[in-house]
Amino acid sequence: QTAPSICQHCAVGCNITPGERYGTLKRITNRYNAEVNGYFLCDRGRFGYGFVNSKERITQPLVREKITHADHEESATAIQCSLEDSIRRLNTALASQTTIAIGSPRASLESNFALQAAVGKENFFRGVSDKEGATLDRILEVNNLAMVSNASLETIEECDAVLILGEDLTHSAPRIALSLRQTVRQKAKEIAEQARIPFWQDAAVRELSQREKSPLFIVNVSSTDLDDIAEDTLFTAPNQVARFGFAISERIHGEFNTVFDSLNEEEQALCVKIADCLSQAKKPLIISGASLQNPSLIEGAYAVINALHQHENQAIDAHFAVPEVNTVGLGLLCTQGLEEALSRIKNGSAKRLIILENDLYRRVKAEALDPVLEQLDELIVIDHCWHKTAAKADLILPAATFAESDGSVVSSEGRAQRFFATFPVDAQHSSATDSWQWINLALAKRWKNFDDLVDECAGNTEIFFGLNSLSP
């Protein structure tokens, strides 16, 4: 059996159809959406579902108990806990004035909101590093400007000149990388139209156009898998990538050359070439992102967008890649950073911590995180697979994966989309449930059902008004 869903492996938001048989996820196929992924899906999205069937799945509520050995040394082991005791302990934690919570960019919007509603906005924190958070904040600000048109994959394929600043899209957003391979064929399309050859006659179009491509420029810290279609590339340090963006904006403005003059001859020539191509293009496209966790990169991209906007007097197509499926949704929901949460624990004002679908050891170095977690009276983790943070938890609650739950996520384009459960959790072998349901059970069923939670999220958060219109 199948259900409509959204790929969980990056922030592009490709539409997929997971398929289940005998309680196991067997395959994932592409689900057509003209504005997003069209007919195609990357290999990561198609074959990366192994975690749903993994032996590392957490299937029962667990508590960590200390055991004293004959040699008087202590060790901790996880033992199964009853459902009633698990809910009682979570309820006690949520009722405490010293409890804070950390959300997740890979959890649904509803699960993050449910935890935020339970502990209060002032006690809910983003589950991303502060550097990534600062970059995300700037991306959201730029995306909200009238001069910026958030480019969908469909729009990207129609652009005729592209600048990529500091992003390796084959790794951070593979489906966009495929779209860019279509983008550079705009020149071929023009040649075919002049020769009155339909573009669908691919072999004839390729024979006629030969190596003619629309210009694509890459300025990054290292080589990428898109270099083969790029007209020119430049590899340099992250801050230099940002400076190159400012230099391009200066050349488009044509009024001052403060940054431009600091470049060497080769860089200046490339800068002039890129500025001229973008200025002459009918539909220029600027791409950057959060992979390098450097807000100055976003400033450099914005400078180019602003210069083109003043030159063209129209909104400029742009796309900012972010790391995870709901990074944008979490960024819109919460602005408090991870370091602030850890500071609350360090100064003793927070004694209990609830972590939602997040391995903090992927965000913070172990030597900095270990002593902070040891200060806690209680650590509660809600997640579907084992990881380093779960191993430290005093209470572990099994969450359902995307294939077994409903939820909404917001893509890097800013498009909110709903995914639906493909199959229910096997109740005979697992007590896993939607992450938000654990919060709901601890709050004595504050929300009657999923739609009730969605309605509250849409009603209490202005940016998510209309969220309840995503479902049939």
Secondary structure, DSSP 8 states (H G I E B T S, - for coil): -B--EE--SSSS--EEEEEEETTEEEEEEE--BTTTTBT---HHHHH--GGGG-TTB--S-EEEEEEE-TTS-EEEEEEE--HHHHHHHHHHHHH-TTEEEE--TTS-HHHHHHHHHHH-GGGEE-SS-HHHHHHHHHHHHHHTSTTEEE--HHHHTT-SEEEEES--HHHH-HHHHHHHHHHTTHHHHHHHHHTT--TT-HHHHHHHHTT----EEEEESS--TTGGG-SEEEE--HHHHHHHHHHHHHHHHTS--TTGGGS-HHHHHHHHHHHHHHHH-SSEEEEEESTT--HHHHHHHHHHHHHHHHHH-S-EEEEEE-SSTTHHHHHHH----HHHHHHHHHTTS--EEEEES--GGGTS-HHHHHHHHHT-SEEEEEESB--HHHHH-SEEEEB--GGGS-EEEE-TTS-EEEE--SS---TTT---B-HHHHHHHHTTSSSSSHHHHHHHHHHH-GGGTTGGGS--
